[in-house]
Amino acid sequence: MKIKVVLIIAILSISLSSTAVAQDQEISQSEPPQILTSDLVRKQMIESPTKAVSFVIVDSDNITEVTINGEKQNFEPDTIIEITKKFRFNPGKTLIKVIATDEAGNRREKSFLVGFGKREEIEFMTAKKDKITPKSLWKADINSNYEFDSNPTCDVSSPIDIEGLDLQGVVPDDEQDDTKTTVSALFSAVYGKFYGFMGGTNSTYEREENEILNSRAFLTGIGYKYHFSQMANFVFNYDFVDIDVAEYDFSQNHSLSAGVEFGKNDSEGSYRHLIAIDTTLKNFADQERDIGRQNQLKWGYNSLDAEKLDSFRFKFIAGSGDNGTEESENTYIGMDFDWKNQWEIGFKWDLGFGILRRNYVNEGAMTTQIPLGTTRVDAPFRFSNGFGWAFTKDWKLMYNYDYVFNLSNKTPYVREIHGLYLSGSF
């Protein structure tokens, strides 16, 4: 306590000296109050859920009002005010906003962003360039989904009335729908500027006719971030995915990505851009297929409002590729938009949509009734909506609905997938 009093006296001495100099120089009295504290900085992470904080407010005029997170503080108007307040922090981020007003109507606002909990979840701490000993962080995520799939095979159907065009699929409409169960797990770790992950997923359809669609995948990858400025990083990733379909080997995919990530984190929230080039090699188990390739340019944008705790994500992709055959060679361009509320406990809501256009340069169209050209074109549109409840900041249960409408001159179809999604992390 003695150290605290001495520190406050020192702060007051500096402030009063500054005020005296200002008065000697006949500076205008229109300056707003100064808000001082030695207990908080603009951004920080604490180890304890409670913390007592002393604020010292100094002005040349009498200070008439002080609010902390919207709550008015009781005090007698004076030129120097000291307020001590005890805070209790929930896991995650807490914004402390202090507003001071003097009798002349001058007003100053100061904010402090405090993180409490797992270090990997306090994003602004990872942006620091301080040379400290690298620390290891890890996280395990698990997901279990039970879904209703209206068209697992993406069989030809007629999403819109097309005059003069008779479309008939291989699978009758009343036999298309099925239920699917998916279980996945992912383990991720960070050490300094390096990060990596390893996991797997297994999807199983209920109907015997769709056993050929059952799939398993094993995935792993490593990455590295090089900080060349406080706001920007070079990002490098390598991913490996082994895919099995219907209990048989299907492909092994090797992906490399290199790009630049830049943005900011402050008391109002964060935004981040990622511009990268990806290249993927697909080694198919089918010996009649060549090595498949895919190259794409992507631009991703993520933003988070620190006060409202909602986020927006945008992604643009453009590229070309194939699946090891001449007929599958294609070029594509697409965009995705997603909004989510990030409230840690309570009601959750997601909304998104996206559109993609894929041109197959060596495959002809089935019909010219759809004005997309003489070669095959697929133009799927995606709409998704989900709502649910977060029991804790790590566990949530969601009901998600996805609708895909593929406007195509080769295989037009409609597909709806909806069901329950349970996810959690350790």
C-alpha positions as CSV (number, residue, x, y, z in Angstrom):
1,M,0.0,0.0,0.0
2,K,2.9,2.3,0.8
3,I,4.3,1.8,-2.7
4,K,0.9,2.5,-4.2
5,V,0.6,5.9,-2.3
6,V,4.1,6.9,-3.3
7,L,3.4,6.1,-6.9
8,I,0.2,8.1,-6.8
9,I,2.0,11.1,-5.2
10,A,4.6,10.9,-8.0
11,I,1.9,10.9,-10.6
12,L,0.2,13.8,-9.0
13,S,3.5,15.7,-8.7
14,I,4.2,15.3,-12.4
15,S,0.6,16.3,-13.3
16,L,0.6,19.3,-11.1
17,S,3.9,20.5,-12.4
18,S,2.6,20.1,-16.0
19,T,-0.4,22.1,-15.0
20,A,1.7,24.9,-13.5
21,V,3.8,25.1,-16.6
22,A,0.7,25.3,-18.7
23,Q,-0.7,28.1,-16.5
24,D,2.6,30.0,-16.6
25,Q,2.5,29.8,-20.4
26,E,-1.1,31.0,-20.4
27,I,-2.3,28.0,-22.4
28,S,-6.1,28.0,-22.9
29,Q,-8.2,26.3,-20.2
30,S,-10.0,24.2,-22.9
31,E,-7.9,21.1,-22.4
32,P,-9.9,18.0,-21.2
33,P,-9.0,16.2,-18.0
34,Q,-6.0,13.8,-17.8
35,I,-6.8,10.2,-16.9
36,L,-3.8,8.5,-15.2
37,T,-3.2,5.0,-13.8
38,S,-0.2,2.9,-13.0
39,D,-2.3,-0.3,-12.8
40,L,-3.4,-0.7,-16.4
41,V,-1.9,-0.1,-19.8
42,R,-3.7,0.2,-23.2
43,K,-3.5,-3.6,-23.8
44,Q,-2.4,-6.3,-21.4
45,M,-3.1,-9.8,-20.1
46,I,-3.5,-10.6,-16.4
47,E,-3.2,-13.9,-14.5
48,S,-5.7,-13.2,-11.8
49,P,-9.5,-12.8,-12.3
50,T,-9.7,-9.8,-9.9
51,K,-7.7,-6.6,-9.8
52,A,-8.0,-3.3,-7.9
53,V,-7.3,-0.3,-10.1
54,S,-6.6,3.3,-9.0
55,F,-7.4,6.1,-11.4
56,V,-6.1,9.7,-10.9
57,I,-8.0,12.4,-12.9
58,V,-6.3,15.8,-13.1
59,D,-7.5,19.1,-14.6
60,S,-7.1,22.9,-14.3
61,D,-11.0,23.1,-13.9
62,N,-13.1,21.2,-11.4
63,I,-13.9,17.7,-12.5
64,T,-17.6,17.2,-12.3
65,E,-18.3,13.7,-13.7
66,V,-16.4,10.4,-14.1
67,T,-17.9,7.2,-15.6
68,I,-16.3,3.8,-15.7
69,N,-18.0,1.5,-18.2
70,G,-21.1,3.7,-18.1
71,E,-21.3,3.8,-14.3
72,K,-21.2,7.2,-12.7
73,Q,-18.7,7.5,-9.8
74,N,-19.4,9.4,-6.6
75,F,-17.0,12.2,-5.6
76,E,-16.8,15.8,-4.6
77,P,-15.9,18.1,-7.6
78,D,-12.2,19.0,-7.5
79,T,-9.2,19.5,-9.7
80,I,-7.7,16.2,-8.6
81,I,-9.8,13.1,-8.2
82,E,-8.7,9.6,-7.1
83,I,-11.0,6.7,-7.7
84,T,-10.2,3.1,-6.7
85,K,-12.3,0.3,-8.2
86,K,-12.1,-3.5,-8.0
87,F,-12.7,-5.4,-11.3
88,R,-13.6,-9.0,-11.8
89,F,-12.7,-10.4,-15.2
90,N,-14.4,-13.2,-17.2
91,P,-12.2,-15.4,-19.4
92,G,-11.5,-13.6,-22.7
93,K,-11.2,-9.9,-23.3
94,T,-12.7,-7.1,-21.2
95,L,-12.8,-3.4,-22.3
96,I,-12.6,-0.8,-19.5
97,K,-13.7,2.6,-20.7
98,V,-13.2,5.7,-18.5
99,I,-14.8,9.1,-19.3
100,A,-14.0,12.3,-17.4
101,T,-15.7,15.7,-17.8
102,D,-14.9,19.0,-16.2
103,E,-17.1,22.0,-15.4
104,A,-16.1,23.7,-18.7
105,G,-17.7,20.8,-20.6
106,N,-14.3,19.4,-21.7
107,R,-14.4,15.6,-22.0
108,R,-11.8,12.9,-22.3
109,E,-12.2,9.2,-22.9
110,K,-9.6,6.5,-22.3
111,S,-9.9,2.7,-22.9
112,F,-8.0,-0.3,-21.6
113,L,-8.2,-3.8,-23.1
114,V,-7.6,-6.5,-20.6
115,G,-7.2,-10.2,-21.4
116,F,-7.7,-13.0,-18.9
117,G,-7.5,-16.7,-19.6
118,K,-5.6,-18.8,-22.2
119,R,-2.8,-16.8,-23.8
120,E,-3.5,-18.2,-27.3
121,E,-7.0,-16.6,-27.1
122,I,-5.7,-13.1,-26.5
123,E,-5.0,-12.2,-30.0
124,F,-3.4,-8.8,-29.4
125,M,-0.6,-10.3,-27.4
126,T,0.6,-12.3,-30.4
127,A,1.2,-9.0,-32.3
128,K,3.9,-7.8,-30.0
129,K,7.5,-7.8,-31.2
130,D,9.2,-8.0,-27.8
131,K,12.1,-10.4,-27.9
132,I,10.9,-12.9,-25.3
133,T,11.6,-16.6,-24.8
134,P,9.2,-18.5,-27.2
135,K,6.3,-20.1,-25.4
136,S,4.4,-23.3,-26.4
137,L,0.7,-23.3,-26.7
138,W,-1.7,-26.1,-27.6
139,K,-5.3,-26.7,-28.2
140,A,-7.6,-29.7,-29.1
141,D,-10.9,-29.3,-31.0
142,I,-13.5,-31.9,-31.4
143,N,-16.7,-31.8,-33.5
144,S,-19.7,-34.2,-33.9
145,N,-22.3,-33.5,-36.6
146,Y,-25.7,-35.2,-37.4
147,E,-27.0,-33.9,-40.7
148,F,-29.9,-34.4,-43.1
149,D,-28.6,-34.3,-46.7
150,S,-31.2,-33.9,-49.5
151,N,-28.8,-34.7,-52.4
152,P,-25.6,-36.5,-51.3
153,T,-24.6,-37.4,-54.9
154,C,-25.4,-33.9,-56.3
155,D,-27.5,-35.8,-58.8
156,V,-29.0,-33.9,-61.7
157,S,-32.2,-32.1,-60.8
158,S,-34.1,-29.0,-62.0
159,P,-33.6,-26.1,-59.5
160,I,-35.6,-23.8,-61.8
161,D,-38.1,-24.2,-64.6
162,I,-36.2,-24.3,-67.9
163,E,-38.6,-24.2,-70.9
164,G,-37.9,-27.0,-73.4
165,L,-35.4,-28.8,-71.1
166,D,-36.2,-32.2,-69.6
167,L,-33.7,-33.1,-66.8
168,Q,-33.8,-36.6,-65.3
169,G,-31.2,-37.8,-62.7
170,V,-29.9,-41.3,-62.1
171,V,-31.3,-41.3,-58.6
172,P,-35.1,-40.8,-58.2
173,D,-36.0,-37.6,-56.2
174,D,-37.7,-39.5,-53.4
175,E,-34.6,-41.7,-52.9
176,Q,-32.0,-38.9,-52.8
177,D,-32.1,-37.8,-49.2
178,D,-30.0,-39.4,-46.5
179,T,-28.6,-38.7,-43.0
180,K,-24.9,-38.3,-42.4
181,T,-22.8,-38.5,-39.2
182,T,-19.4,-36.8,-39.0
183,V,-16.8,-36.9,-36.2
184,S,-13.6,-34.9,-36.4
185,A,-10.7,-34.0,-34.1
186,L,-7.9,-31.5,-34.5
187,F,-4.8,-30.9,-32.3
188,S,-2.9,-27.6,-32.9
189,A,0.2,-26.2,-31.3
190,V,2.2,-23.0,-31.4
191,Y,5.8,-22.5,-30.5
192,G,7.1,-19.0,-31.0
193,K,6.7,-18.1,-34.7
194,F,6.0,-21.8,-35.7
195,Y,2.6,-23.5,-35.6
196,G,1.3,-26.9,-36.6
197,F,-1.8,-29.1,-36.6
198,M,-2.8,-32.8,-36.9
199,G,-6.2,-34.3,-37.1
200,G,-8.8,-36.4,-38.9
201,T,-12.4,-36.7,-39.9
202,N,-14.8,-39.5,-40.6
203,S,-18.2,-39.2,-42.4
204,T,-20.7,-42.0,-42.7
205,Y,-24.1,-42.1,-44.6
206,E,-26.9,-44.2,-43.2
207,R,-28.3,-45.7,-46.4
208,E,-26.5,-48.6,-48.0
209,E,-26.8,-47.0,-51.5
210,N,-24.6,-44.2,-50.3
211,E,-21.8,-46.2,-48.8
212,I,-19.6,-45.2,-51.8
213,L,-19.8,-41.7,-50.4
214,N,-18.4,-42.5,-47.0
215,S,-15.1,-40.8,-46.4
216,R,-12.1,-40.5,-44.1
217,A,-9.3,-38.0,-44.1
218,F,-6.1,-37.5,-42.2
219,L,-4.6,-34.0,-42.2
220,T,-1.5,-32.4,-40.9
221,G,0.5,-29.3,-41.5
222,I,3.1,-26.8,-40.3
223,G,3.4,-23.0,-40.7
224,Y,5.7,-20.1,-39.9
225,K,5.0,-16.4,-39.4
226,Y,7.8,-13.9,-40.0
227,H,7.1,-10.4,-38.4
228,F,8.6,-7.7,-40.7
229,S,6.7,-4.9,-39.0
230,Q,4.3,-4.4,-36.1
231,M,1.3,-4.6,-38.4
232,A,2.4,-7.2,-41.1
233,N,3.7,-10.7,-41.3
234,F,5.0,-13.1,-44.0
235,V,3.0,-16.3,-43.7
236,F,4.2,-19.8,-45.0
237,N,2.1,-23.0,-44.7
238,Y,2.5,-26.6,-45.8
239,D,-0.5,-29.0,-45.5
240,F,-0.8,-32.7,-46.2
241,V,-4.2,-34.5,-46.6
242,D,-4.8,-38.2,-47.1
243,I,-8.3,-39.0,-48.3
244,D,-10.1,-42.3,-48.4
245,V,-13.5,-42.8,-50.1
246,A,-15.7,-45.9,-49.5
247,E,-12.8,-47.5,-47.6
248,Y,-10.4,-47.2,-50.5
249,D,-7.5,-44.9,-51.1
250,F,-8.5,-41.9,-53.1
251,S,-5.8,-39.2,-53.1
252,Q,-2.9,-37.6,-51.2
253,N,-2.8,-33.8,-51.5
254,H,0.3,-31.6,-50.8
255,S,-0.4,-27.9,-50.5
256,L,2.0,-24.9,-50.2
257,S,0.9,-21.4,-49.4
258,A,2.8,-18.1,-49.1
259,G,1.4,-14.7,-48.5
260,V,1.4,-11.4,-46.6
261,E,-0.8,-10.8,-43.6
262,F,-1.4,-7.2,-42.3
263,G,-3.9,-5.4,-40.1
264,K,-4.3,-4.0,-36.6
265,N,-5.5,-4.8,-33.1
266,D,-6.7,-2.1,-30.7
267,S,-9.3,-1.4,-28.0
268,E,-12.0,-1.0,-30.7
269,G,-11.3,-4.4,-32.2
270,S,-9.2,-5.9,-35.0
271,Y,-9.0,-6.4,-38.7
272,R,-6.7,-8.5,-40.8
273,H,-6.0,-9.0,-44.5
274,L,-4.3,-12.0,-46.0
275,I,-3.1,-12.0,-49.6
276,A,-1.6,-15.4,-50.6
277,I,-0.8,-17.7,-53.4
278,D,-1.7,-21.4,-53.0
279,T,-0.5,-24.4,-55.0
280,T,-1.7,-28.0,-54.5
281,L,-0.5,-31.3,-56.0
282,K,-3.1,-34.2,-56.0
283,N,-1.6,-37.7,-56.2
284,F,-4.6,-40.0,-57.0
285,A,-4.7,-43.7,-56.2
286,D,-6.3,-44.3,-59.6
287,Q,-3.4,-45.1,-61.9
288,E,-5.3,-43.9,-64.9
289,R,-5.2,-40.3,-63.6
290,D,-2.3,-38.0,-63.8
291,I,-1.1,-35.8,-61.0
292,G,-3.8,-33.2,-60.4
293,R,-2.8,-29.6,-59.8
294,Q,-4.5,-26.4,-58.5
295,N,-3.1,-22.9,-58.3
296,Q,-5.0,-20.0,-56.8
297,L,-4.8,-16.4,-55.6
298,K,-6.8,-15.6,-52.5
299,W,-7.6,-12.5,-50.5
300,G,-9.1,-13.0,-47.1
301,Y,-10.4,-10.3,-44.7
302,N,-11.4,-10.8,-41.1
303,S,-12.7,-8.1,-38.7
304,L,-13.9,-8.2,-35.1
305,D,-15.8,-5.5,-33.2
306,A,-14.4,-5.6,-29.6
307,E,-17.4,-4.0,-28.0
308,K,-20.2,-5.8,-29.9
309,L,-18.2,-9.0,-30.3
310,D,-19.3,-9.7,-33.8
311,S,-17.1,-10.6,-36.7
312,F,-17.2,-10.4,-40.5
313,R,-15.2,-12.5,-42.9
314,F,-14.7,-12.1,-46.7
315,K,-12.8,-14.3,-49.0
316,F,-12.0,-13.9,-52.7
317,I,-10.4,-16.7,-54.8
318,A,-9.4,-17.1,-58.4
319,G,-7.4,-19.9,-60.0
320,S,-7.2,-23.0,-62.2
321,G,-6.8,-26.7,-61.7
322,D,-7.7,-30.3,-62.6
323,N,-8.3,-33.7,-61.0
324,G,-5.8,-35.6,-63.1
325,T,-7.9,-35.8,-66.3
326,E,-8.2,-33.6,-69.4
327,E,-12.0,-33.2,-68.9
328,S,-11.6,-31.9,-65.4
329,E,-9.3,-28.9,-66.4
330,N,-11.0,-25.8,-65.2
331,T,-10.7,-22.1,-64.2
332,Y,-12.7,-20.5,-61.4
333,I,-13.5,-17.3,-59.5
334,G,-15.5,-16.9,-56.4
335,M,-16.4,-14.9,-53.3
336,D,-17.7,-15.8,-49.8
337,F,-19.2,-13.5,-47.1
338,D,-19.9,-14.6,-43.5
339,W,-21.1,-12.8,-40.3
340,K,-20.9,-14.2,-36.8
341,N,-21.5,-13.1,-33.3
342,Q,-18.6,-14.0,-31.1
343,W,-20.3,-13.9,-27.7
344,E,-18.5,-16.4,-25.5
345,I,-21.5,-17.6,-23.6
346,G,-25.2,-17.5,-24.6
347,F,-27.0,-17.2,-28.0
348,K,-24.9,-17.7,-31.2
349,W,-25.9,-16.7,-34.7
350,D,-24.1,-17.1,-38.1
351,L,-25.1,-16.0,-41.5
352,G,-23.3,-16.4,-44.8
353,F,-23.5,-16.7,-48.6
354,G,-21.1,-17.3,-51.5
355,I,-20.9,-17.7,-55.2
356,L,-18.5,-19.4,-57.5
357,R,-18.1,-19.7,-61.3
358,R,-16.1,-22.7,-62.7
359,N,-15.4,-23.1,-66.4
360,Y,-14.4,-26.5,-67.8
361,V,-12.4,-25.8,-70.9
362,N,-12.5,-29.3,-72.4
363,E,-16.0,-30.5,-71.5
364,G,-19.0,-29.6,-73.6
365,A,-22.4,-28.4,-72.3
366,M,-25.4,-30.7,-72.0
367,T,-27.8,-28.0,-73.2
368,T,-27.7,-24.5,-74.7
369,Q,-31.0,-23.6,-73.0
370,I,-29.0,-22.2,-70.1
371,P,-27.0,-19.2,-71.5
372,L,-23.6,-20.1,-70.0
373,G,-21.8,-21.0,-73.2
374,T,-21.0,-24.1,-75.2
375,T,-18.5,-25.6,-72.7
376,R,-19.5,-26.8,-69.3
377,V,-20.0,-24.1,-66.6
378,D,-21.0,-24.7,-63.0
379,A,-22.1,-21.7,-60.9
380,P,-23.0,-22.8,-57.4
381,F,-24.6,-20.3,-55.0
382,R,-24.4,-21.0,-51.2
383,F,-26.6,-19.7,-48.4
384,S,-26.0,-20.7,-44.8
385,N,-27.7,-19.8,-41.5
386,G,-27.1,-21.1,-38.1
387,F,-28.2,-20.5,-34.5
388,G,-27.5,-22.1,-31.2
389,W,-26.1,-21.8,-27.7
390,A,-22.6,-21.5,-26.2
391,F,-22.6,-23.3,-22.9
392,T,-19.1,-22.1,-22.2
393,K,-16.6,-20.2,-24.2
394,D,-15.2,-23.6,-25.5
395,W,-18.4,-25.6,-26.0
396,K,-21.4,-24.9,-28.2
397,L,-24.4,-26.6,-29.9
398,M,-25.6,-25.2,-33.2
399,Y,-28.4,-25.9,-35.7
400,N,-27.0,-25.1,-39.1
401,Y,-28.7,-24.9,-42.5
402,D,-26.9,-24.9,-45.8
403,Y,-28.5,-24.4,-49.2
404,V,-26.6,-24.8,-52.5
405,F,-28.1,-24.1,-55.9
406,N,-25.9,-25.0,-58.8
407,L,-26.9,-23.2,-62.0
408,S,-25.1,-25.3,-64.6
409,N,-25.4,-26.2,-68.3
410,K,-24.1,-29.7,-67.4
411,T,-25.2,-30.8,-63.9
412,P,-27.7,-28.4,-62.4
413,Y,-28.9,-29.4,-58.9
414,V,-30.2,-28.3,-55.5
415,R,-28.8,-29.5,-52.3
416,E,-29.9,-28.8,-48.7
417,I,-27.9,-29.9,-45.6
418,H,-29.1,-29.2,-42.1
419,G,-28.6,-30.6,-38.7
420,L,-27.0,-30.4,-35.2
421,Y,-23.4,-29.5,-34.7
422,L,-21.7,-30.0,-31.3
423,S,-18.2,-28.6,-31.0
424,G,-15.8,-28.0,-28.2
425,S,-12.1,-27.5,-27.3
426,F,-9.6,-28.2,-24.5
